[in-house]
Amino acid sequence: MNMNLNSANIGENYIVKDVQTEDEELKAFLFSLGCYSGEPITVLSQLKGGCVVSIKNGRYNIDQGIAQAVLI
């Protein structure tokens, strides 16, 4: 069963399975952050309207729409 970042448990490590979006700019943006298939990702906190994630050595605040596109 595929789940996205909106349903991830805080503090758990996941592996990005896919980025499901038709928006090529969004895909390119996530790729530039290091968020692509096979990469580890951790949700650090859930916020109203989004979440804070750790990818590689960076922390990023992403909104729910982006989080929904990232399958783990």
C-alpha positions in Angstrom: 0.0 0.0 0.0 1.4 3.4 -1.0 1.2 6.2 1.4 2.3 9.8 1.2 4.0 12.2 3.5 0.7 13.5 4.9 0.1 10.1 6.6 3.7 9.5 7.8 4.6 9.1 11.4 6.7 11.8 12.9 10.3 10.8 13.5 10.1 7.6 11.4 12.5 7.1 8.5 11.0 6.3 5.1 12.2 5.7 1.6 10.8 7.8 -1.2 9.0 5.4 -3.6 7.8 8.0 -6.2 6.8 11.5 -6.8 3.4 11.5 -8.3 2.6 14.8 -10.1 2.2 16.1 -13.6 3.9 19.3 -12.5 7.4 19.1 -14.0 8.5 22.2 -12.1 7.5 20.6 -8.8 9.3 17.3 -9.8 12.4 19.4 -10.6 12.2 21.3 -7.3 11.9 18.1 -5.3 14.7 16.5 -7.2 16.9 19.5 -6.4 16.2 19.0 -2.7 17.2 15.4 -3.0 13.7 14.1 -2.8 13.5 11.3 -5.4 12.9 7.6 -5.6 15.2 5.6 -3.3 16.2 8.4 -1.1 15.6 8.4 2.7 13.2 11.0 4.1 12.0 11.7 7.7 9.0 13.8 8.7 10.2 15.9 11.6 6.8 17.5 12.4 3.3 17.9 11.1 2.1 21.5 10.7 -1.3 22.9 9.9 -1.2 22.9 6.1 2.0 20.9 5.7 5.0 19.3 7.4 8.7 19.7 8.0 10.9 17.0 6.5 14.5 16.0 6.6 16.1 15.1 3.2 19.8 14.4 3.1 21.3 17.1 5.4 18.5 19.7 4.9 15.2 20.5 6.6 12.3 21.7 4.5 8.8 22.9 5.1 6.5 21.6 2.5 2.8 22.1 2.0 0.1 19.4 2.0 -0.2 19.4 -1.8 3.6 18.6 -2.2 3.5 16.1 0.7 0.6 14.3 -1.0 2.7 13.9 -4.2 5.6 12.3 -2.4 4.9 8.5 -2.0 6.7 6.6 0.7 
